[in-house]
Amino acid sequence: MEPLGNITQTLTQWTETLSAWISVPLLFILLGTGFFVSFSLRWIQLRKLKHSFDVVGGKYDNPADEGDVTHFQALSAALSATIGIGNIAGVALALRLGGPGALFWMWLTALLGMALKYAECTLSHHFRTIHEDGSASGGPMYYIERGLGPAWKPLAVTFATLATVCSFCTGNMNQANTIAQTVGTYGVPTWATGLLIAFLVGLVIIGGIRRIAAVASRLVPTMAVLYVGGALLIILTRPANILPALTSIFQEAFSLKAGWGGLFMVIMWGVRRGLYSNEAGQGSAPIAHAAAKTKESVREGAVALMGPFIDTLIVCSMTGFAILTTGVLDATDLTGAALTREAFRTGFGFAPQVGGAIVNGSVFLFAYSTMVAWSYYGDRSVEYLIGPQAIKPYRWVYVFFNFLGAILPLAFVWYFGDIALSLMTIPNLIGVIFLTGTLKVMTKEYYSREHLTYAQQLAQQGTRRIENSS
């Protein structure tokens, strides 16, 4: 067993080094692409935010349109993958290592990420495939091949391969391991947790995107009410601490008290956690949004840009303010999920066990929803690579890996998954950059027209029928 342990340790060290080496330039590439898209589309994430709210609210839903799920369900499925343990543990880690100023840089990346999500999800929906049974398949692999041409297929295959690998690592085993470790603090064996997780995930994913979206559309609002509601209660019961928290965020975002190296650390941790939290530009969410029922691809892009808004500007901010207003960042040496849990325990001083339970419950819900959503990303990638006959076997293997993730030490898998997630971003960004011209034409054409609600369309059709009969 000792040689195997040495090999595992060596692989872990190599993947950790490679992951760190890749992540730094990738962050600048993501930020640069986000700024390029934002500038090219004249900051659409600000100009058309109200329209996004209208679409998400179902104002333009037409049940007769092709696709699998509604706008809201598509957004819920995408959010169930992005709102994860990074919103709890990742934000706390960024504040510990980068200070309060890191939160400002998370906000900036979310703003740029909204434009990236709009771009990649509009393209994904536009270049999707509708199968004979009415189901849809889409994602970066489709708009790379169809948008850029068959010569680019190797790049599309690269993306789909890396997305499949990432679904087993970052989207699956890592989440299962987090749940098992959290539940293990209550004395529950990891194998028992693994079996339960595999069973619960299997119940949902075997039914495909319709069942995933149905569960996500209920689970995501539940998660938001549970976690954001708890954080808001903590913040609002400490009104005197809100302004000092805001002041520290903006002051330390540009502070040189620790020199240029210190400022670089603040920026890097804020940008890293912001981008990896909402997954803007990484190509995962477009797979979910391609399934939306609508003839208007730009409309689905408008829905998608809400992802970073909700994930980072709301959920991550709640974590940050809960930590800052309770003072636990300076009062303890804790980090990660333990720091967030301590903030909630302190915030619920009248019942600290309730605060701890909210964080533990959120860890379970966030991780579970991520596993469910990533199974869909993986099965669409496998379908693209092999064909529809591979989907069901993939889902069963995915369920088995839920169990493995709960019982195995996963330092190597964490880093390996991070590498796959980072590398799948590059083909996606290449596709987005080269198709920005197409995106600009689509965007201009869509917003130049008047858009009728479904009720208005029905009324208009009724009027035409009356006029024709007369």
C-alpha positions in Angstrom: 0.0 0.0 0.0 2.9 2.3 0.7 4.0 2.6 -3.0 0.4 3.4 -4.0 0.3 6.1 -1.3 3.5 7.6 -2.6 2.2 7.6 -6.2 -1.0 9.3 -5.0 0.9 11.9 -3.1 3.1 12.6 -6.1 0.1 12.9 -8.4 -1.5 15.3 -6.0 1.5 17.5 -5.8 1.9 17.6 -9.6 -1.8 18.4 -10.2 -1.8 21.0 -7.5 1.2 22.7 -9.1 -0.3 22.5 -12.6 -3.7 23.8 -11.4 -2.0 26.8 -9.8 0.1 27.4 -12.9 -3.0 27.3 -15.2 -5.3 29.4 -13.0 -3.4 32.6 -13.0 -3.2 33.4 -16.7 -6.7 31.9 -17.2 -8.2 34.5 -14.8 -6.8 37.3 -16.9 -8.0 35.6 -20.1 -11.5 35.4 -18.6 -11.5 39.0 -17.5 -10.2 40.2 -20.8 -12.8 38.3 -22.7 -15.5 39.5 -20.4 -14.5 43.1 -21.0 -14.2 42.5 -24.8 -17.8 41.1 -24.9 -19.2 43.8 -22.6 -17.7 46.5 -24.7 -18.7 44.9 -28.0 -22.3 44.6 -26.8 -22.4 48.1 -25.3 -22.7 46.7 -21.7 -25.8 44.8 -22.4 -25.8 43.4 -18.8 -26.7 46.9 -17.6 -28.8 48.2 -20.4 -31.2 45.2 -20.6 -31.3 43.9 -17.0 -35.0 44.8 -16.7 -35.8 42.8 -19.8 -34.0 39.8 -18.2 -36.2 40.0 -15.1 -39.3 40.1 -17.3 -38.2 37.0 -19.2 -37.3 35.0 -16.1 -40.7 35.9 -14.7 -42.4 34.1 -17.5 -43.7 37.2 -19.3 -42.8 35.8 -22.7 -43.1 32.0 -22.1 -44.8 30.2 -25.0 -45.5 26.5 -24.2 -45.7 25.7 -27.9 -42.0 26.6 -28.5 -39.5 23.8 -29.1 -37.3 22.8 -26.2 -37.5 20.9 -22.9 -37.9 23.5 -20.1 -39.1 27.0 -19.4 -36.8 30.0 -19.0 -37.0 29.8 -15.2 -36.3 26.1 -15.2 -33.3 26.5 -17.4 -31.9 29.3 -15.2 -32.7 27.1 -12.1 -30.8 24.2 -13.6 -27.8 26.4 -14.4 -27.9 28.0 -11.0 -28.1 24.7 -9.2 -24.7 23.9 -10.7 -23.0 27.2 -10.0 -24.5 27.9 -6.5 -22.4 25.4 -4.6 -20.0 25.0 -1.8 -17.8 27.7 -3.3 -20.5 30.3 -2.3 -20.0 29.1 1.4 -16.4 28.0 1.6 -14.8 29.8 -1.3 -15.9 33.3 -0.3 -14.7 32.7 3.2 -11.3 31.5 1.9 -11.1 34.6 -0.3 -11.8 36.9 2.7 -9.3 35.1 4.8 -6.5 35.2 2.2 -7.4 38.4 0.4 -9.2 40.4 3.0 -12.5 42.3 2.7 -11.4 44.0 -0.5 -11.6 40.7 -2.3 -15.4 41.0 -2.3 -15.2 44.1 -4.5 -13.3 42.2 -7.1 -15.9 39.4 -6.9 -18.5 42.0 -7.8 -16.5 43.3 -10.8 -16.0 39.8 -12.1 -19.7 39.2 -11.7 -20.5 42.3 -13.8 -18.2 41.1 -16.6 -19.4 37.5 -16.1 -23.0 38.6 -16.9 -22.0 39.6 -20.4 -20.0 36.4 -20.9 -23.0 34.3 -19.8 -25.2 36.2 -22.2 -22.8 35.6 -25.0 -22.2 31.9 -24.5 -25.8 31.0 -23.7 -27.2 32.9 -26.7 -24.9 31.1 -29.0 -25.6 27.8 -27.4 -29.3 28.1 -27.9 -28.9 29.4 -31.4 -26.7 26.5 -32.6 -28.5 23.8 -30.6 -29.9 20.5 -32.1 -33.6 19.6 -31.8 -34.0 15.8 -31.9 -36.9 13.9 -33.4 -38.5 13.5 -29.9 -38.4 17.3 -29.4 -35.6 17.2 -26.9 -32.7 19.6 -27.3 -28.9 19.4 -27.1 -26.5 22.3 -27.1 -23.4 23.8 -25.6 -20.0 25.1 -26.7 -19.2 21.9 -28.7 -22.2 22.7 -30.9 -21.5 26.4 -31.5 -17.8 25.8 -32.0 -18.5 23.2 -34.7 -21.5 24.8 -36.3 -20.6 28.4 -35.8 -17.0 28.2 -36.8 -17.3 25.3 -39.2 -16.4 21.6 -39.4 -12.7 22.4 -39.4 -13.0 23.4 -35.8 -14.5 20.1 -34.7 -11.3 18.9 -32.9 -11.7 21.9 -30.6 -15.3 21.0 -30.0 -14.4 17.4 -29.2 -11.7 18.7 -26.8 -14.3 20.8 -24.9 -16.8 17.9 -24.7 -14.1 15.5 -23.4 -12.9 17.9 -20.7 -16.5 18.6 -19.7 -17.1 14.9 -19.3 -14.0 14.6 -17.1 -15.0 17.6 -15.1 -18.5 16.2 -14.5 -17.1 13.3 -12.6 -14.6 15.4 -10.6 -15.6 18.9 -9.8 -19.3 18.3 -10.5 -19.7 15.0 -8.7 -17.0 13.4 -6.5 -15.9 16.6 -4.9 -19.4 17.5 -4.0 -20.2 14.0 -2.6 -17.0 14.2 -0.5 -17.9 17.5 1.0 -21.3 16.2 2.0 -19.8 13.0 3.5 -17.3 15.0 5.5 -19.9 17.4 6.8 -22.3 14.6 7.8 -19.4 12.7 9.2 -19.1 15.3 12.0 -22.4 13.8 13.4 -20.9 10.3 13.4 -22.4 9.0 10.2 -20.1 6.6 8.3 -19.0 7.9 4.9 -20.1 4.7 3.1 -23.7 5.2 4.5 -23.7 8.8 3.3 -22.3 7.7 -0.1 -25.1 5.2 -0.6 -27.7 7.8 0.3 -26.2 10.5 -2.0 -26.0 8.0 -4.9 -29.6 7.0 -4.4 -30.9 10.6 -4.2 -28.9 11.7 -7.2 -30.0 8.7 -9.2 -33.7 9.4 -8.4 -33.4 12.7 -10.3 -30.9 12.3 -13.1 -32.2 9.0 -14.6 -35.2 11.1 -15.7 -33.1 13.5 -17.7 -33.3 17.3 -18.0 -37.1 17.6 -17.5 -36.9 16.0 -14.1 -33.6 17.8 -13.3 -35.2 21.1 -14.2 -38.4 20.3 -12.2 -36.3 19.5 -9.1 -34.0 22.5 -9.6 -36.9 25.0 -10.0 -38.0 24.0 -6.5 -34.6 23.4 -4.9 -32.9 26.6 -6.0 -35.6 28.9 -4.4 -35.5 26.8 -1.3 -31.7 27.1 -1.1 -32.0 30.9 -1.6 -34.6 31.4 1.1 -32.7 29.2 3.6 -29.3 30.6 3.1 -29.8 34.2 2.0 -32.6 34.6 4.5 -30.4 33.5 7.3 -27.6 35.8 6.2 -29.9 38.7 5.9 -31.2 38.2 9.4 -27.7 38.3 10.7 -26.8 41.5 8.7 -30.0 43.4 9.5 -29.7 42.7 13.2 -26.3 44.4 13.2 -27.1 47.7 11.3 -24.2 49.5 13.0 -21.7 47.1 11.4 -23.0 47.4 7.8 -21.3 50.7 6.9 -17.9 49.7 8.5 -18.1 46.5 6.5 -18.8 48.4 3.2 -16.0 50.8 4.0 -13.5 48.1 4.6 -14.5 46.4 1.3 -13.8 49.5 -0.8 -10.8 50.7 1.1 -9.0 47.4 1.0 -9.9 46.7 -2.6 -7.2 49.3 -3.6 -5.1 49.4 -0.5 -1.3 49.4 -0.8 -0.6 49.0 2.9 0.8 45.6 2.2 2.6 46.8 -1.0 1.8 45.9 -4.6 2.1 42.2 -3.8 -0.6 42.5 -1.1 -2.9 44.3 -3.6 -2.2 41.6 -6.2 -3.3 39.0 -3.6 -6.6 40.9 -2.9 -7.4 41.1 -6.6 -6.4 37.5 -7.4 -8.5 36.0 -4.7 -11.5 38.1 -5.5 -11.3 37.5 -9.2 -10.6 33.8 -8.7 -13.5 33.1 -6.4 -15.9 35.3 -8.4 -15.2 33.6 -11.7 -15.1 30.1 -10.3 -18.2 30.7 -8.4 -20.5 31.7 -11.2 -18.6 29.7 -13.9 -19.0 32.5 -16.4 -17.1 31.7 -19.6 -16.4 28.2 -18.6 -19.0 26.7 -20.9 -21.1 24.7 -18.5 -24.2 26.8 -18.2 -24.8 27.1 -22.0 -25.6 23.3 -22.0 -28.5 23.9 -19.6 -29.8 27.0 -21.3 -29.8 25.3 -24.7 -32.8 23.3 -23.5 -35.1 26.3 -23.0 -38.4 26.5 -24.7 -38.1 29.6 -26.9 -37.6 30.6 -30.5 -35.6 33.6 -29.4 -32.0 32.7 -28.6 -31.2 36.2 -27.5 -34.1 36.0 -25.0 -32.5 32.9 -23.4 -29.2 34.8 -23.3 -31.0 37.6 -21.4 -32.1 34.9 -18.9 -28.6 33.5 -18.5 -27.0 36.8 -17.6 -29.0 36.7 -14.4 -26.8 33.8 -13.3 -23.8 35.7 -12.1 -26.1 38.4 -10.7 -27.8 35.9 -8.4 -24.8 33.7 -7.7 -22.1 36.3 -7.0 -23.8 39.6 -6.4 -26.4 38.1 -4.1 -25.4 34.8 -2.6 -21.6 35.4 -2.4 -22.3 38.9 -1.0 -24.5 37.5 1.7 -21.7 35.2 2.8 -19.2 38.0 2.8 -21.4 40.4 4.8 -22.3 37.8 7.3 -18.6 37.2 8.0 -17.7 40.9 8.1 -20.6 42.1 10.2 -20.2 39.4 12.9 -16.5 40.2 13.2 -15.4 36.5 13.0 -12.8 37.3 10.3 -10.6 39.1 12.9 -11.7 37.1 15.9 -10.8 33.6 14.7 -8.3 31.8 12.6 -10.9 29.7 10.9 -11.2 29.6 7.1 -13.4 28.0 4.5 -16.8 26.6 5.5 -15.8 26.6 9.1 -15.4 30.4 9.0 -18.9 30.8 7.4 -20.4 28.4 10.0 -18.9 30.4 12.8 -20.3 33.6 11.3 -23.8 32.1 11.3 -23.4 30.6 14.8 -22.3 34.0 16.1 -25.0 35.8 14.1 -27.6 33.5 15.7 -26.3 34.2 19.1 -29.7 33.4 20.6 -29.5 29.9 19.0 -26.1 29.2 17.6 -27.0 25.6 16.8 -29.6 27.0 14.3 -27.0 29.1 12.6 -24.7 26.1 12.3 -27.6 23.9 11.0 -28.4 26.5 8.3 -24.8 26.3 6.9 -24.7 22.5 7.2 -28.0 22.2 5.5 -27.0 24.7 2.8 -23.8 22.7 2.2 -25.9 19.6 1.5 -28.4 21.4 -0.7 -25.8 23.3 -2.7 -23.6 20.2 -3.2 -26.5 18.0 -4.1 -27.9 20.4 -6.6 -24.5 20.8 -8.2 -24.2 17.0 -8.6 -27.6 16.8 -10.2 -27.0 19.6 -12.7 -23.5 18.5 -13.7 -24.8 15.1 -14.6 -26.8 16.8 -17.4 -23.7 18.6 -18.6 -21.8 15.3 -18.7 -24.5 13.4 -20.5 -24.9 16.1 -23.2 -21.1 16.0 -23.7 -21.1 12.2 -23.9 -24.0 12.3 -26.4 -22.0 14.6 -28.6 -18.8 12.4 -28.4 -20.4 9.0 -28.7 -24.1 9.3 -29.4 -27.4 9.0 -27.6 -26.8 5.3 -26.8 -24.1 6.4 -24.3 -26.4 8.6 -22.2 -28.0 6.0 -19.9 -24.7 4.1 -19.2 -23.1 7.4 -18.4 -25.8 8.3 -15.9 -25.4 4.9 -14.1 -21.7 5.3 -13.9 -22.2 8.9 -12.7 -24.3 7.6 -9.8 -21.6 5.1 -8.9 -19.0 7.9 -8.8 -21.2 9.7 -6.3 -20.6 6.8 -3.9 -16.8 6.7 -4.7 -16.5 10.4 -4.1 -18.0 10.1 -0.6 -15.6 7.3 0.6 -12.3 8.2 -1.1 -9.7 10.8 -0.2 -10.0 13.4 -3.0 -7.2 15.9 -2.9 -6.0 14.5 -6.3 -9.5 14.6 -7.7 -10.0 18.2 -6.6 -7.0 19.4 -8.4 -7.5 17.2 -11.4 -11.1 18.5 -11.7 -9.8 22.1 -11.4 -7.4 21.5 -14.3 -10.2 20.0 -16.5 -12.5 22.9 -15.6 -9.8 25.4 -16.5 -8.8 23.8 -19.8 -12.5 23.4 -21.0 -12.7 27.2 -20.6 -10.2 27.9 -23.4 -12.1 26.2 -26.3 -15.3 27.9 -25.1 -13.7 31.4 -25.0 -12.2 30.9 -28.5 -15.7 30.1 -29.8 -17.2 33.1 -28.1 -14.5 35.5 -29.3 -14.7 34.4 -32.9 -18.6 34.4 -32.9 -19.0 37.9 -31.3 -19.8 39.4 -34.7 -22.7 36.9 -35.1 -23.8 37.7 -31.6 -23.8 41.5 -32.3 -26.1 41.0 -35.3 -28.5 38.7 -33.4 -28.6 41.1 -30.4 -29.3 44.2 -32.6 -32.0 42.5 -34.6 -33.8 41.1 -31.5 -33.9 44.4 -29.6 -35.0 46.4 -32.7 -38.3 44.6 -32.6 -41.4 44.9 -30.4 -41.8 41.9 -28.2 -45.3 40.7 -27.3 -46.2 38.7 -24.2 -47.8 35.3 -24.8 -51.1 36.7 -23.8 -50.8 39.5 -26.3 -49.8 37.0 -29.0 -53.0 35.0 -28.3 -55.1 38.1 -28.4 -53.5 39.2 -31.7 -54.1 35.7 -33.2 -57.8 35.9 -32.1 -58.2 39.3 -33.7 -56.8 38.0 -37.0 -59.1 35.0 -37.0 -62.1 37.3 -36.5 -60.9 39.6 -39.3 -60.3 36.6 -41.6 -63.7 35.1 -40.9 -65.5 38.3 -41.6 
